[in-house]
Amino acid sequence: MDLHVHTSHSYDGRCSLRLLCRVLRRKGLDGFAFTDHDSLGALRELRLLPPSNLLVIPGIEVTSRHGHILGLGVREPVPAGLGAEETVELIREQGGVAVAAHPFWLSGKPGLVHHARFDAIEAFNSRSYFLSNPLALRYARRKGLPITAGSDGHEEREVGLAYTEVEAERVEGVLEAIRKGETSIGGENLPLLSYLAKILKKGLGLRW
């Protein structure tokens, strides 16, 4: 399953939750976590989805003062702008799993992993390049921390590029497997030129 996906409830997301379900099912995934920027708006869509065999995990990508943190399994807002340690504690209070998102990529803030004890490290992100993913994996292994992977996808062609494998069929089972480090990961990067084109469009304020 892809544990880092954005819906249209992110300011830069392009897909509704319903569309993501169709796309990821077509790509052969068994589930995903929606992790919008500082928003749980997709929860409303989740309640309206028809029953399916695709596991959808509620989540959020919190903009903490020290960098981006994924809160997997949360259903209540977590404020942006807090320190990493406080953000992690608020996620755990909800029974969620706190994951350091793309901790060594340029879009993050240096030193995120040193500001809190995370439940897991995102060791592969499809929008992180060069040494950032290997560094994240090495850090997780050195510290004995569980690992996850996610596409960080914001549109159809991006989602599902990375995945986390777990032996679980329910949300709580997935969260517990992550906590115990019972995961394996894989994936591929979004082509770098595509990523750079998106950055350029964002800088110019263009949408196409």
N, CA and C atoms as a LAMMPS dump frame, in Angstrom:
ITEM: TIMESTEP
0
ITEM: NUMBER OF ATOMS
624
ITEM: BOX BOUNDS ff ff ff
-5.0000000000000000e+02 5.0000000000000000e+02
-5.0000000000000000e+02 5.0000000000000000e+02
-5.0000000000000000e+02 5.0000000000000000e+02
ITEM: ATOMS id mol type element x y z
1 1 1 N 0.832 -1.193 0
2 1 2 C 0 0 0
3 1 3 C 0.875 1.255 0
4 2 1 N 0.31 2.305 -0.571
5 2 2 C 1.004 3.594 -0.666
6 2 3 C 0.643 4.404 0.576
7 3 1 N 1.612 4.683 1.429
8 3 2 C 1.341 5.328 2.714
9 3 3 C 1.608 6.827 2.725
10 4 1 N 1.612 7.45 1.54
11 4 2 C 1.786 8.906 1.483
12 4 3 C 1.163 9.41 0.188
13 5 1 N -0.122 9.76 0.263
14 5 2 C -0.875 10.177 -0.92
15 5 3 C -1.673 11.434 -0.593
16 6 1 N -1.725 12.353 -1.549
17 6 2 C -2.478 13.597 -1.365
18 6 3 C -3.752 13.596 -2.203
19 7 1 N -4.821 14.12 -1.619
20 7 2 C -6.08 14.293 -2.339
21 7 3 C -6.26 15.769 -2.676
22 8 1 N -7.404 16.093 -3.231
23 8 2 C -7.703 17.489 -3.569
24 8 3 C -7.901 18.35 -2.325
25 9 1 N -7.86 17.741 -1.14
26 9 2 C -7.93 18.53 0.09
27 9 3 C -6.567 19.11 0.461
28 10 1 N -5.508 18.714 -0.236
29 10 2 C -4.227 19.417 -0.163
30 10 3 C -4.268 20.56 -1.167
31 11 1 N -3.634 21.669 -0.844
32 11 2 C -3.673 22.832 -1.734
33 11 3 C -3.109 22.515 -3.113
34 12 1 N -2.235 21.495 -3.193
35 12 2 C -1.614 21.143 -4.469
36 12 3 C -2.044 19.762 -4.959
37 13 1 N -3.073 19.182 -4.346
38 13 2 C -3.565 17.872 -4.769
39 13 3 C -4.574 17.99 -5.891
40 14 1 N -4.682 16.942 -6.703
41 14 2 C -5.53 17.002 -7.898
42 14 3 C -6.641 15.951 -7.915
43 15 1 N -6.627 14.993 -6.996
44 15 2 C -7.546 13.853 -7.089
45 15 3 C -8.509 13.805 -5.908
46 16 1 N -9.755 13.505 -6.187
47 16 2 C -10.695 13.221 -5.11
48 16 3 C -10.347 11.867 -4.505
49 17 1 N -10.854 11.615 -3.311
50 17 2 C -10.597 10.328 -2.67
51 17 3 C -11.193 9.191 -3.491
52 18 1 N -12.365 9.416 -4.035
53 18 2 C -13.013 8.385 -4.853
54 18 3 C -12.162 8.051 -6.08
55 19 1 N -11.611 9.083 -6.731
56 19 2 C -10.761 8.845 -7.897
57 19 3 C -9.503 8.083 -7.499
58 20 1 N -8.903 8.451 -6.373
59 20 2 C -7.702 7.749 -5.922
60 20 3 C -7.978 6.268 -5.7
61 21 1 N -9.13 5.955 -5.156
62 21 2 C -9.479 4.543 -4.949
63 21 3 C -9.499 3.795 -6.274
64 22 1 N -10.09 4.402 -7.287
65 22 2 C -10.155 3.746 -8.598
66 22 3 C -8.763 3.582 -9.191
67 23 1 N -7.961 4.638 -9.116
68 23 2 C -6.629 4.618 -9.728
69 23 3 C -5.726 3.594 -9.046
70 24 1 N -5.709 3.599 -7.73
71 24 2 C -4.809 2.697 -7.01
72 24 3 C -5.261 1.248 -7.111
73 25 1 N -6.553 1.026 -7.184
74 25 2 C -7.035 -0.34 -7.409
75 25 3 C -6.588 -0.821 -8.782
76 26 1 N -6.69 0.081 -9.776
77 26 2 C -6.262 -0.268 -11.135
78 26 3 C -4.764 -0.566 -11.185
79 27 1 N -3.987 0.109 -10.352
80 27 2 C -2.542 -0.104 -10.327
81 27 3 C -2.14 -1.316 -9.49
82 28 1 N -3.113 -1.981 -8.905
83 28 2 C -2.836 -3.226 -8.209
84 28 3 C -2.518 -3.114 -6.735
85 29 1 N -2.748 -1.956 -6.127
86 29 2 C -2.477 -1.812 -4.703
87 29 3 C -3.673 -2.273 -3.88
88 30 1 N -3.399 -2.684 -2.65
89 30 2 C -4.451 -3.156 -1.75
90 30 3 C -4.973 -2.061 -0.831
91 31 1 N -4.282 -0.935 -0.791
92 31 2 C -4.716 0.14 0.087
93 31 3 C -3.787 1.331 0.005
94 32 1 N -4.149 2.38 0.742
95 32 2 C -3.324 3.592 0.781
96 32 3 C -3.724 4.428 1.987
97 33 1 N -2.872 5.393 2.319
98 33 2 C -3.177 6.375 3.354
99 33 3 C -3.269 7.741 2.703
100 34 1 N -4.38 8.453 2.935
101 34 2 C -4.417 9.845 2.481
102 34 3 C -3.757 10.702 3.555
103 35 1 N -2.863 11.573 3.112
104 35 2 C -2.034 12.364 4.032
105 35 3 C -1.95 13.79 3.509
106 36 1 N -3.066 14.499 3.596
107 36 2 C -3.098 15.857 3.056
108 36 3 C -2.368 16.837 3.961
109 37 1 N -1.917 17.923 3.351
110 37 2 C -1.196 18.956 4.091
111 37 3 C -2.113 19.61 5.122
112 38 1 N -1.873 19.327 6.401
113 38 2 C -2.57 19.998 7.503
114 38 3 C -4.088 19.969 7.356
115 39 1 N -4.617 18.892 6.797
116 39 2 C -6.061 18.795 6.571
117 39 3 C -6.541 17.355 6.706
118 40 1 N -7.708 17.217 7.345
119 40 2 C -8.397 15.928 7.396
120 40 3 C -9.713 16 6.63
121 41 1 N -9.778 16.912 5.672
122 41 2 C -10.997 17.092 4.893
123 41 3 C -11.45 15.841 4.171
124 42 1 N -10.511 14.972 3.814
125 42 2 C -10.865 13.752 3.079
126 42 3 C -11.656 12.771 3.933
127 43 1 N -11.683 12.975 5.252
128 43 2 C -12.478 12.101 6.113
129 43 3 C -13.95 12.133 5.721
130 44 1 N -14.435 13.305 5.32
131 44 2 C -15.842 13.419 4.916
132 44 3 C -16.111 12.546 3.701
133 45 1 N -15.165 12.553 2.75
134 45 2 C -15.307 11.691 1.577
135 45 3 C -15.236 10.215 1.965
136 46 1 N -14.359 9.899 2.91
137 46 2 C -14.178 8.508 3.319
138 46 3 C -15.487 7.915 3.831
139 47 1 N -16.244 8.708 4.577
140 47 2 C -17.51 8.22 5.134
141 47 3 C -18.535 7.939 4.05
142 48 1 N -18.376 8.557 2.881
143 48 2 C -19.35 8.4 1.802
144 48 3 C -18.958 7.333 0.79
145 49 1 N -17.75 6.778 0.933
146 49 2 C -17.3 5.779 -0.035
147 49 3 C -18.105 4.492 0.102
148 50 1 N -18.443 3.864 -1.01
149 50 2 C -19.115 2.564 -0.932
150 50 3 C -18.144 1.505 -0.411
151 51 1 N -18.65 0.44 0.184
152 51 2 C -17.771 -0.635 0.674
153 51 3 C -16.906 -1.196 -0.457
154 52 1 N -15.648 -1.479 -0.146
155 52 2 C -14.752 -2.072 -1.144
156 52 3 C -13.676 -2.863 -0.42
157 53 1 N -12.888 -3.596 -1.186
158 53 2 C -11.794 -4.368 -0.584
159 53 3 C -10.491 -3.573 -0.551
160 54 1 N -10.562 -2.276 -0.847
161 54 2 C -9.382 -1.411 -0.776
162 54 3 C -9.326 -0.784 0.614
163 55 1 N -8.228 -0.978 1.318
164 55 2 C -8.08 -0.443 2.67
165 55 3 C -7.624 1.013 2.596
166 56 1 N -8.404 1.914 3.182
167 56 2 C -8.076 3.338 3.18
168 56 3 C -7.775 3.767 4.611
169 57 1 N -6.566 4.259 4.824
170 57 2 C -6.12 4.678 6.152
171 57 3 C -6.196 6.198 6.248
172 58 1 N -6.933 6.734 7.22
173 58 2 C -6.949 8.187 7.389
174 58 3 C -5.609 8.679 7.906
175 59 1 N -5.215 9.844 7.464
176 59 2 C -3.944 10.391 7.912
177 59 3 C -3.815 11.859 7.567
178 60 1 N -2.669 12.407 7.882
179 60 2 C -2.407 13.827 7.675
180 60 3 C -0.898 14.023 7.539
181 61 1 N -0.495 15.038 6.788
182 61 2 C 0.912 15.446 6.755
183 61 3 C 0.998 16.794 7.453
184 62 1 N 1.53 16.774 8.659
185 62 2 C 1.566 17.972 9.495
186 62 3 C 2.828 18.774 9.202
187 63 1 N 2.648 20.073 9.014
188 63 2 C 3.787 20.972 8.837
189 63 3 C 4.238 21.436 10.214
190 64 1 N 5.147 20.684 10.811
191 64 2 C 5.66 21.073 12.125
192 64 3 C 6.743 22.137 11.953
193 65 1 N 7.154 22.696 13.054
194 65 2 C 8.2 23.719 13.006
195 65 3 C 9.521 23.141 12.519
196 66 1 N 9.69 21.84 12.668
197 66 2 C 10.959 21.208 12.306
198 66 3 C 10.901 20.401 11.017
199 67 1 N 9.73 20.339 10.378
200 67 2 C 9.612 19.59 9.132
201 67 3 C 8.288 18.856 9.048
202 68 1 N 8.098 18.105 7.975
203 68 2 C 6.83 17.415 7.725
204 68 3 C 6.778 16.077 8.458
205 69 1 N 5.625 15.819 9.079
206 69 2 C 5.423 14.596 9.849
207 69 3 C 4.106 13.961 9.425
208 70 1 N 4.15 12.691 9.05
209 70 2 C 2.936 11.96 8.714
210 70 3 C 2.302 11.423 9.991
211 71 1 N 1.004 11.639 10.114
212 71 2 C 0.232 11.053 11.2
213 71 3 C -0.712 10.024 10.611
214 72 1 N -0.358 8.76 10.67
215 72 2 C -1.175 7.695 10.093
216 72 3 C -2.171 7.199 11.129
217 73 1 N -3.443 7.118 10.734
218 73 2 C -4.476 6.627 11.633
219 73 3 C -5.154 7.687 12.467
220 74 1 N -4.854 8.965 12.235
221 74 2 C -5.484 10.027 13.027
222 74 3 C -6.812 10.445 12.398
223 75 1 N -7.726 10.893 13.265
224 75 2 C -9.035 11.349 12.802
225 75 3 C -9.4 12.721 13.364
226 76 1 N -8.493 13.308 14.118
227 76 2 C -8.686 14.652 14.658
228 76 3 C -7.521 15.524 14.205
229 77 1 N -7.777 16.821 13.948
230 77 2 C -6.709 17.701 13.451
231 77 3 C -5.517 17.767 14.4
232 78 1 N -4.352 17.917 13.812
233 78 2 C -3.119 18.165 14.557
234 78 3 C -2.604 19.516 14.084
235 79 1 N -2.465 20.496 14.977
236 79 2 C -2.1 21.846 14.544
237 79 3 C -0.739 21.899 13.855
238 80 1 N -0.641 22.747 12.856
239 80 2 C 0.647 23.017 12.211
240 80 3 C 1.453 23.98 13.077
241 81 1 N 2.762 23.99 12.853
242 81 2 C 3.612 24.987 13.484
243 81 3 C 4.155 24.632 14.848
244 82 1 N 3.769 23.478 15.379
245 82 2 C 4.315 23.047 16.66
246 82 3 C 5.672 22.384 16.448
247 83 1 N 6.403 22.176 17.523
248 83 2 C 7.659 21.459 17.424
249 83 3 C 7.417 19.999 17.082
250 84 1 N 8.445 19.335 16.586
251 84 2 C 8.299 17.941 16.169
252 84 3 C 7.886 17.04 17.326
253 85 1 N 8.491 17.22 18.49
254 85 2 C 8.185 16.347 19.624
255 85 3 C 6.722 16.466 20.039
256 86 1 N 6.208 17.691 20.12
257 86 2 C 4.808 17.886 20.497
258 86 3 C 3.876 17.326 19.429
259 87 1 N 4.236 17.506 18.168
260 87 2 C 3.427 16.967 17.067
261 87 3 C 3.343 15.451 17.151
262 88 1 N 4.467 14.814 17.384
263 88 2 C 4.498 13.355 17.51
264 88 3 C 3.607 12.897 18.661
265 89 1 N 3.665 13.59 19.792
266 89 2 C 2.854 13.199 20.947
267 89 3 C 1.365 13.34 20.658
268 90 1 N 0.966 14.396 19.948
269 90 2 C -0.447 14.585 19.612
270 90 3 C -0.943 13.485 18.675
271 91 1 N -0.083 13.05 17.778
272 91 2 C -0.447 11.938 16.881
273 91 3 C -0.618 10.652 17.683
274 92 1 N 0.301 10.396 18.591
275 92 2 C 0.229 9.175 19.402
276 92 3 C -0.981 9.173 20.331
277 93 1 N -1.366 10.345 20.829
278 93 2 C -2.528 10.425 21.716
279 93 3 C -3.795 9.934 21.031
280 94 1 N -3.821 10.019 19.697
281 94 2 C -4.971 9.527 18.938
282 94 3 C -4.818 8.055 18.535
283 95 1 N -3.745 7.437 18.972
284 95 2 C -3.485 6.066 18.558
285 95 3 C -2.843 5.973 17.193
286 96 1 N -2.349 7.113 16.693
287 96 2 C -1.732 7.146 15.372
288 96 3 C -0.255 6.805 15.403
289 97 1 N 0.299 6.679 14.22
290 97 2 C 1.723 6.393 14.035
291 97 3 C 2.385 7.631 13.437
292 98 1 N 3.441 8.104 14.076
293 98 2 C 4.146 9.312 13.633
294 98 3 C 5.361 8.926 12.795
295 99 1 N 5.38 9.401 11.552
296 99 2 C 6.431 9.038 10.598
297 99 3 C 7.154 10.3 10.133
298 100 1 N 8.466 10.292 10.191
299 100 2 C 9.251 11.408 9.646
300 100 3 C 9.196 11.336 8.127
301 101 1 N 8.571 12.344 7.501
302 101 2 C 8.375 12.334 6.051
303 101 3 C 9.597 12.895 5.334
304 102 1 N 10.02 12.202 4.274
305 102 2 C 11.172 12.618 3.44
306 102 3 C 12.203 13.423 4.242
307 103 1 N 12.757 12.833 5.304
308 103 2 C 13.556 13.62 6.25
309 103 3 C 14.864 14.168 5.714
310 104 1 N 15.378 13.628 4.618
311 104 2 C 16.667 14.101 4.111
312 104 3 C 16.557 14.751 2.737
313 105 1 N 15.336 15.014 2.28
314 105 2 C 15.167 15.674 0.993
315 105 3 C 15.216 17.183 1.175
316 106 1 N 15.521 17.893 0.087
317 106 2 C 15.725 19.334 0.133
318 106 3 C 14.484 20.09 0.569
319 107 1 N 13.281 19.531 0.285
320 107 2 C 12.055 20.235 0.645
321 107 3 C 11.772 20.161 2.14
322 108 1 N 12.501 19.296 2.841
323 108 2 C 12.332 19.201 4.279
324 108 3 C 13.256 20.172 4.998
325 109 1 N 13.194 20.131 6.323
326 109 2 C 14.084 20.972 7.112
327 109 3 C 15.169 20.087 7.712
328 110 1 N 16.417 20.536 7.652
329 110 2 C 17.501 19.7 8.162
330 110 3 C 17.337 19.422 9.65
331 111 1 N 17.627 18.204 10.031
332 111 2 C 17.608 17.865 11.448
333 111 3 C 16.276 17.418 12
334 112 1 N 15.247 17.224 11.134
335 112 2 C 13.934 16.798 11.631
336 112 3 C 14.043 15.589 12.548
337 113 1 N 14.808 14.593 12.126
338 113 2 C 14.862 13.33 12.876
339 113 3 C 15.512 13.49 14.247
340 114 1 N 16.19 14.613 14.478
341 114 2 C 16.862 14.815 15.757
342 114 3 C 15.982 15.537 16.774
343 115 1 N 14.78 15.945 16.352
344 115 2 C 13.913 16.728 17.236
345 115 3 C 12.823 15.905 17.904
346 116 1 N 12.708 14.633 17.578
347 116 2 C 11.691 13.778 18.196
348 116 3 C 12.055 12.319 17.967
349 117 1 N 11.487 11.464 18.788
350 117 2 C 11.629 10.016 18.601
351 117 3 C 10.413 9.548 17.804
352 118 1 N 10.607 9.269 16.541
353 118 2 C 9.515 8.903 15.649
354 118 3 C 9.186 7.42 15.766
355 119 1 N 7.941 7.088 15.398
356 119 2 C 7.542 5.683 15.354
357 119 3 C 8.143 4.981 14.145
358 120 1 N 8.376 5.748 13.077
359 120 2 C 8.93 5.175 11.843
360 120 3 C 9.547 6.282 11.004
361 121 1 N 10.359 5.873 10.055
362 121 2 C 11.002 6.781 9.111
363 121 3 C 10.507 6.45 7.708
364 122 1 N 10.123 7.467 6.946
365 122 2 C 9.792 7.246 5.54
366 122 3 C 11.108 7.066 4.786
367 123 1 N 11.446 5.819 4.527
368 123 2 C 12.755 5.493 3.958
369 123 3 C 12.773 5.518 2.441
370 124 1 N 11.59 5.608 1.815
371 124 2 C 11.529 5.821 0.365
372 124 3 C 10.348 6.713 0.057
373 125 1 N 10.629 7.787 -0.677
374 125 2 C 9.619 8.739 -1.126
375 125 3 C 9.878 8.982 -2.602
376 126 1 N 8.86 8.83 -3.424
377 126 2 C 9.052 8.901 -4.88
378 126 3 C 9.432 10.286 -5.374
379 127 1 N 9.262 11.304 -4.533
380 127 2 C 9.625 12.67 -4.917
381 127 3 C 10.891 13.139 -4.199
382 128 1 N 11.652 12.204 -3.654
383 128 2 C 12.947 12.511 -3.048
384 128 3 C 14.032 11.868 -3.903
385 129 1 N 15.09 12.61 -4.163
386 129 2 C 16.07 12.172 -5.162
387 129 3 C 17.48 12.112 -4.582
388 130 1 N 18.391 11.617 -5.445
389 130 2 C 19.812 11.532 -5.129
390 130 3 C 20.022 10.662 -3.883
391 131 1 N 20.688 11.159 -2.868
392 131 2 C 21.007 10.326 -1.711
393 131 3 C 19.958 10.391 -0.607
394 132 1 N 18.886 11.146 -0.81
395 132 2 C 17.953 11.384 0.299
396 132 3 C 17.28 10.11 0.792
397 133 1 N 16.842 9.248 -0.117
398 133 2 C 16.22 7.997 0.325
399 133 3 C 17.227 7.035 0.964
400 134 1 N 18.402 6.806 0.345
401 134 2 C 19.391 5.95 1.016
402 134 3 C 19.802 6.466 2.397
403 135 1 N 19.893 7.785 2.542
404 135 2 C 20.241 8.344 3.85
405 135 3 C 19.151 8.067 4.877
406 136 1 N 17.888 8.181 4.441
407 136 2 C 16.774 7.907 5.353
408 136 3 C 16.771 6.443 5.781
409 137 1 N 17.013 5.555 4.827
410 137 2 C 17.049 4.127 5.15
411 137 3 C 18.209 3.81 6.087
412 138 1 N 19.361 4.391 5.822
413 138 2 C 20.522 4.139 6.678
414 138 3 C 20.279 4.644 8.098
415 139 1 N 19.656 5.824 8.194
416 139 2 C 19.36 6.376 9.518
417 139 3 C 18.417 5.45 10.283
418 140 1 N 17.35 4.993 9.605
419 140 2 C 16.381 4.111 10.26
420 140 3 C 17.047 2.827 10.747
421 141 1 N 17.892 2.257 9.92
422 141 2 C 18.578 1.017 10.312
423 141 3 C 19.531 1.253 11.48
424 142 1 N 20.225 2.371 11.454
425 142 2 C 21.176 2.664 12.524
426 142 3 C 20.471 2.853 13.864
427 143 1 N 19.271 3.455 13.812
428 143 2 C 18.511 3.728 15.035
429 143 3 C 17.531 2.609 15.389
430 144 1 N 17.436 1.604 14.534
431 144 2 C 16.51 0.513 14.798
432 144 3 C 15.056 0.913 14.687
433 145 1 N 14.749 1.834 13.783
434 145 2 C 13.387 2.336 13.622
435 145 3 C 12.684 1.66 12.45
436 146 1 N 11.375 1.443 12.555
437 146 2 C 10.601 0.893 11.436
438 146 3 C 10.647 1.818 10.23
439 147 1 N 10.35 1.26 9.059
440 147 2 C 10.393 2.044 7.824
441 147 3 C 9.073 1.939 7.068
442 148 1 N 8.774 3.004 6.334
443 148 2 C 7.631 3.024 5.424
444 148 3 C 8.081 3.614 4.099
445 149 1 N 7.206 3.506 3.102
446 149 2 C 7.45 4.133 1.801
447 149 3 C 6.139 4.682 1.273
448 150 1 N 6.234 5.753 0.509
449 150 2 C 5.047 6.337 -0.1
450 150 3 C 5.419 7.155 -1.308
451 151 1 N 4.468 7.305 -2.205
452 151 2 C 4.737 8.037 -3.443
453 151 3 C 4.796 9.539 -3.227
454 152 1 N 4.1 10.036 -2.183
455 152 2 C 3.921 11.484 -2.032
456 152 3 C 3.195 12.031 -3.262
457 153 1 N 2.368 11.175 -3.872
458 153 2 C 1.702 11.542 -5.115
459 153 3 C 0.617 12.581 -4.919
460 154 1 N 0.544 13.503 -5.884
461 154 2 C -0.456 14.57 -5.857
462 154 3 C -1.428 14.484 -7.031
463 155 1 N -1.165 13.576 -7.98
464 155 2 C -2.045 13.405 -9.128
465 155 3 C -1.982 11.947 -9.591
466 156 1 N -2.845 11.606 -10.543
467 156 2 C -3.038 10.203 -10.93
468 156 3 C -1.745 9.477 -11.282
469 157 1 N -0.912 10.084 -12.115
470 157 2 C 0.265 9.364 -12.609
471 157 3 C 1.31 9.149 -11.515
472 158 1 N 1.212 9.902 -10.425
473 158 2 C 2.226 9.817 -9.374
474 158 3 C 1.897 8.792 -8.296
475 159 1 N 0.615 8.621 -7.999
476 159 2 C 0.258 7.76 -6.867
477 159 3 C 0.577 6.3 -7.184
478 160 1 N 0.962 5.581 -6.163
479 160 2 C 1.279 4.168 -6.332
480 160 3 C 2.687 3.877 -6.792
481 161 1 N 3.52 4.903 -6.96
482 161 2 C 4.898 4.663 -7.396
483 161 3 C 5.74 4.001 -6.307
484 162 1 N 5.349 4.178 -5.053
485 162 2 C 6.067 3.545 -3.944
486 162 3 C 5.064 2.818 -3.063
487 163 1 N 5.546 1.822 -2.345
488 163 2 C 4.612 1.021 -1.562
489 163 3 C 5.289 0.459 -0.309
490 164 1 N 4.445 0.184 0.667
491 164 2 C 4.845 -0.493 1.898
492 164 3 C 4.069 -1.796 1.982
493 165 1 N 4.758 -2.897 2.182
494 165 2 C 4.101 -4.193 2.296
495 165 3 C 3.948 -4.57 3.768
496 166 1 N 2.721 -4.936 4.15
497 166 2 C 2.438 -5.396 5.509
498 166 3 C 1.475 -6.574 5.431
499 167 1 N 1.526 -7.429 6.445
500 167 2 C 0.587 -8.548 6.535
501 167 3 C -0.53 -8.14 7.488
502 168 1 N -1.505 -7.401 6.966
503 168 2 C -2.626 -6.936 7.784
504 168 3 C -3.787 -6.597 6.866
505 169 1 N -4.996 -6.715 7.407
506 169 2 C -6.183 -6.475 6.6
507 169 3 C -7.027 -5.317 7.113
508 170 1 N -6.707 -4.802 8.307
509 170 2 C -7.466 -3.705 8.893
510 170 3 C -6.513 -2.576 9.257
511 171 1 N -7.084 -1.377 9.435
512 171 2 C -6.258 -0.2 9.719
513 171 3 C -5.394 -0.428 10.953
514 172 1 N -5.997 -0.88 12.044
515 172 2 C -5.225 -1.072 13.277
516 172 3 C -4.118 -2.095 13.093
517 173 1 N -4.381 -3.106 12.286
518 173 2 C -3.358 -4.102 12.017
519 173 3 C -2.174 -3.522 11.268
520 174 1 N -2.453 -2.631 10.316
521 174 2 C -1.377 -1.97 9.571
522 174 3 C -0.551 -1.092 10.504
523 175 1 N -1.223 -0.309 11.344
524 175 2 C -0.512 0.579 12.261
525 175 3 C 0.372 -0.219 13.215
526 176 1 N -0.151 -1.328 13.716
527 176 2 C 0.623 -2.151 14.646
528 176 3 C 1.819 -2.794 13.946
529 177 1 N 1.623 -3.211 12.694
530 177 2 C 2.736 -3.797 11.941
531 177 3 C 3.851 -2.777 11.738
532 178 1 N 3.476 -1.525 11.483
533 178 2 C 4.493 -0.476 11.328
534 178 3 C 5.24 -0.284 12.64
535 179 1 N 4.498 -0.174 13.74
536 179 2 C 5.142 0.027 15.045
537 179 3 C 6.146 -1.081 15.354
538 180 1 N 5.804 -2.298 14.969
539 180 2 C 6.671 -3.446 15.256
540 180 3 C 7.798 -3.61 14.237
541 181 1 N 7.788 -2.785 13.194
542 181 2 C 8.821 -2.906 12.169
543 181 3 C 8.603 -4.063 11.227
544 182 1 N 7.365 -4.525 11.127
545 182 2 C 7.057 -5.669 10.259
546 182 3 C 6.611 -5.179 8.886
547 183 1 N 7.494 -4.472 8.217
548 183 2 C 7.203 -3.903 6.902
549 183 3 C 8.356 -4.179 5.949
550 184 1 N 8.044 -4.153 4.669
551 184 2 C 9.073 -4.097 3.629
552 184 3 C 8.624 -3.041 2.634
553 185 1 N 9.571 -2.44 1.935
554 185 2 C 9.242 -1.3 1.086
555 185 3 C 9.827 -1.464 -0.313
556 186 1 N 9.296 -0.696 -1.229
557 186 2 C 9.808 -0.678 -2.592
558 186 3 C 9.224 0.497 -3.347
559 187 1 N 9.68 0.682 -4.571
560 187 2 C 9.122 1.758 -5.378
561 187 3 C 10.12 2.349 -6.344
562 188 1 N 9.667 3.374 -7.005
563 188 2 C 10.499 4.094 -7.967
564 188 3 C 10.212 5.582 -7.866
565 189 1 N 11.168 6.363 -8.333
566 189 2 C 11.004 7.813 -8.304
567 189 3 C 10.118 8.31 -9.429
568 190 1 N 9.402 9.388 -9.157
569 190 2 C 8.8 10.172 -10.223
570 190 3 C 9.949 10.688 -11.079
571 191 1 N 9.846 10.61 -12.429
572 191 2 C 10.933 11.134 -13.258
573 191 3 C 11.324 12.55 -12.837
574 192 1 N 12.609 12.779 -12.698
575 192 2 C 13.097 14.048 -12.161
576 192 3 C 12.619 15.24 -12.977
577 193 1 N 12.59 15.109 -14.3
578 193 2 C 12.137 16.229 -15.127
579 193 3 C 10.68 16.563 -14.848
580 194 1 N 9.865 15.551 -14.592
581 194 2 C 8.462 15.793 -14.252
582 194 3 C 8.357 16.541 -12.929
583 195 1 N 9.18 16.139 -11.975
584 195 2 C 9.179 16.809 -10.677
585 195 3 C 9.61 18.268 -10.818
586 196 1 N 10.674 18.507 -11.588
587 196 2 C 11.159 19.875 -11.769
588 196 3 C 10.14 20.734 -12.493
589 197 1 N 9.425 20.138 -13.453
590 197 2 C 8.381 20.883 -14.162
591 197 3 C 7.278 21.303 -13.202
592 198 1 N 6.919 20.419 -12.264
593 198 2 C 5.891 20.755 -11.276
594 198 3 C 6.356 21.893 -10.38
595 199 1 N 7.627 21.856 -9.985
596 199 2 C 8.165 22.921 -9.139
597 199 3 C 8.127 24.254 -9.882
598 200 1 N 8.472 24.231 -11.165
599 200 2 C 8.462 25.451 -11.968
600 200 3 C 7.049 26.001 -12.097
601 201 1 N 6.094 25.122 -12.389
602 201 2 C 4.705 25.566 -12.509
603 201 3 C 4.201 26.158 -11.196
604 202 1 N 4.572 25.515 -10.096
605 202 2 C 4.154 26.011 -8.788
606 202 3 C 4.73 27.396 -8.535
607 203 1 N 6.012 27.579 -8.9
608 203 2 C 6.648 28.872 -8.704
609 203 3 C 6.03 29.97 -9.543
610 204 1 N 5.546 29.593 -10.731
611 204 2 C 4.93 30.575 -11.623
612 204 3 C 3.437 30.737 -11.373
613 205 1 N 2.908 29.927 -10.469
614 205 2 C 1.482 30.016 -10.182
615 205 3 C 0.606 29.459 -11.276
616 206 1 N 1.119 28.487 -12.048
617 206 2 C 0.365 27.919 -13.165
618 206 3 C -0.286 26.613 -12.748
619 207 1 N -1.431 26.302 -13.395
620 207 2 C -2.118 25.028 -13.175
621 207 3 C -2.52 24.472 -14.527
622 208 1 N -1.912 23.333 -14.929
623 208 2 C -2.351 22.65 -16.155
624 208 3 C -1.977 21.182 -16.089
